[in-house]
Amino acid sequence: MPIPDYQSLMLPFLKIGADGQEHSLREAIESIAATLRLSEEELGELLPSGRQSVFDNRVGWARTYLKNAGMIESTRRGHFRITKRGKETLASGVEFINNKLLKQYQEFQDFMDAVRTDSRDTRVDNHQAVATPEELLQQAYSSIRSSLASELLQVVKGCSA
């Protein structure tokens, strides 16, 4: 099973807090991983930086987006609790939480405005996007590097021997 995108992790993350108690991010990561039955190999897959697992990163982004939509609140470092808005969202019976749903809240729109990239580039708030900001940066970096390598190869081939 491929690791779900961060938007697919938002509802499971929010459900962890449904009891109204304080929970840790680590607890959420472990609980969601167990629910999804992710293998050790999947859980061990690292971002290109090699510093964090892809799954932990995506759960972290799900948390960030929920927090900025006012569905959870930070209680202390690495801990959260569901808010009234989060409880109302769960009570509404939603089957999926994504950026499109979160955009109904002004706080989330303000957050997205703050992280929006140059208007000519792919915008982070595109609800079709499933990549985290780090993944988008890595894709852009890889594309630029590949393009540069191609250009350099053409220059070298064009030089006389």
MOFEN-V547237 format. One record per pair of residues at least 6 apart in sequence whose ideal C-beta (glycine too) atoms are under 8 Angstrom apart, sorted by the first residue. I is the first residue (numbers start at 1). J is the second residue. Records with the same first field share a line. If there is no record, write none. Layout:
I->J ; J
//
This chain:
1->36 ; 37 ; 38 ; 39 ; 42
2->42
3->38 ; 42 ; 45 ; 54 ; 55 ; 58
4->36 ; 58
5->58 ; 130 ; 131
6->58 ; 59 ; 61 ; 62 ; 65 ; 130 ; 132
7->62 ; 65 ; 96 ; 97 ; 98 ; 99 ; 130
8->96 ; 130
9->32 ; 58 ; 59 ; 62
10->62 ; 65 ; 66 ; 97 ; 98
11->94 ; 95 ; 96 ; 97
12->31 ; 32 ; 35 ; 36
13->28 ; 32 ; 59 ; 62 ; 63 ; 66 ; 72
14->66 ; 71 ; 72 ; 82 ; 86 ; 89 ; 90 ; 97
15->90
16->23 ; 27 ; 28 ; 31 ; 32
17->23 ; 72 ; 80 ; 81 ; 82 ; 86
18->82 ; 87 ; 90
20->81 ; 82 ; 87
21->81
22->75 ; 79 ; 80 ; 81
23->79 ; 80 ; 81
24->78 ; 79
25->59 ; 60 ; 63 ; 78 ; 79 ; 80
26->78
28->59 ; 63 ; 80
29->55 ; 56 ; 59
32->59
33->43 ; 55
38->55
42->55
43->53 ; 55
44->53
45->53 ; 54 ; 55
46->52 ; 53 ; 54
47->53 ; 54 ; 57 ; 134 ; 135 ; 138
48->138
49->134
57->132 ; 134
58->132
61->132 ; 133
63->72 ; 80
65->99 ; 102 ; 108 ; 111
66->72 ; 86 ; 97 ; 102
67->73 ; 74 ; 80
68->102 ; 107 ; 108 ; 111
69->85 ; 102 ; 105 ; 107 ; 108 ; 111
70->83 ; 85 ; 86 ; 105 ; 107 ; 108
71->82 ; 83 ; 85 ; 86 ; 89 ; 102
72->80 ; 81 ; 82 ; 83 ; 86
73->80 ; 81 ; 83
74->80
75->81
82->90
85->105
89->97
94->101
98->127
99->112 ; 125 ; 126 ; 127 ; 129
100->127
102->108
103->109 ; 112 ; 125 ; 127
112->124 ; 125
115->124 ; 125 ; 133
116->123 ; 124 ; 125
117->123 ; 124
122->129 ; 136
124->133 ; 136
129->136
131->139
//
